[in-house]
Amino acid sequence: MHLVQCSGWLTLAIRSSAMPVSTVQLDDHPMPLRSGCHQPAEDVLGMEIHCAWFTKGLQVIDISNPFSLKVAVSLLPPIPNGSKQVLSSDVCWDEHGLIYLFDRDRGLYIPEREKKFCV
């Protein structure tokens, strides 16, 4: 693993990963349809990335060890009335601990973190 700086951007290059990042799965459970990471939040501070994980709702990923990603916090909202499943499709957050999780059928779900984000 090494860091590469290009045009002001800092990129983490992992050369010995057995699994490409685009296919990362963070648990050993069966993977039903629409259960992959749909959209990670654009704002990353510290060692956590908030991700809308489609049918798994919100997944906050601990990236402190890039070779061993772990789910630090997760939240599965209730299935919206008239829907068959949760479809979390977008996520963002603010400095006050509010997380904005968007569902294709529900709209906006706003959970609040009890502890401050790792920075």
N, C-alpha and C positions, 0 to 999 in steps of 0.2 A: 504494500500500500504506500502511496506517496501523494503529496499535494502538488497540484499543477496550477500555476497562475497564468491566466490568459485574458488580456484586455480588461484587467481590473476585476475579473471574476475569479474566485477561488474554487477549484474543483477537486474533489476527493476521488482519486483513481485507485480502484481495487483490481489488482491484476490476477489474484488467485482465487476468485470466487467460483465455487462449484455450481452456483445457480445465478443466472443473471438477475439483476435487481427487478426487472420488469415482471418476473415470475415469482417474486417473493411471496411466501405464505408463512404466517406467523404462528400457526398451530397445526396440529395433526388431524383435525376433524375433517370429515368428508366435505368437499367443496361443491355445494349445490350451485345452480345457475345464479349468476349475479352476486357472487360472494367475494369478489376480488376488490382490491383498492380502486375506488372510482376517482377520487380527487384529493390529493394532499393539499393542505393549506399553503398559500404562497408565502406567508410570513412565518419564518422559523427563527426563534430565539432560544438559545440554550440547547438542551439535549433532547427536545421533544418535537415531534411533528404530529399535528392533528390531521386525521384522514377521515374522509367520508368513505365508508367501506360497504357501500350498497346495502345488502341484506343484513350486514352485521352492525349497521349504525355507525356510531363514532368510535374510532380506535385512535388512541394517543400512543404513538410509537416512541420508545426510548431508543435514541440513536447514539448513546454514549459509546457503545462498542459496535462499529459498523459491520463487524463479522458475526454479531449475535444480536440482531434486532429483537426487541421484546415489546409486547403490549404493556404499557404502564397503566393505562386507564381505558376502560371501554364503557359505552352506554348504548343499550339497545332500546330505542323509544318504542312505545306500544304501536301495534299495527293500526294504521288509520282505518276508520269505519269504511267499509266497502272495498278495502284492498286485501290482497292475499299476503302481502309481505311489506316490510319496511324497505324503502328505496332511497337511502341517504345518498345524495348526489353532489353536495357541495358543503364546504365547511370553512369558517373563518373564526377568529377570536379577537378579543381585545385585552388591554392591560388590566382590566378590572376583574378578570376571571370569567367573563361571559363568553360562551361559545355559541356560535350561530350555525346550526345544522339544518340544511335544507333537504326536504323530502319531496320526491316527485308528486306524491299524492296528498301529502299533508300540508306542505308549505314550510313554514319556519318553526323550528323547535329551538328553544334557548335554555340550555342547562347552564348551571353556574358551578365552577370549580371551587371546592372547599379550601384547597391550599393554593398558594401562589405558584405560578409557573416557574420551572427551573430556568434561570437565566445565567 
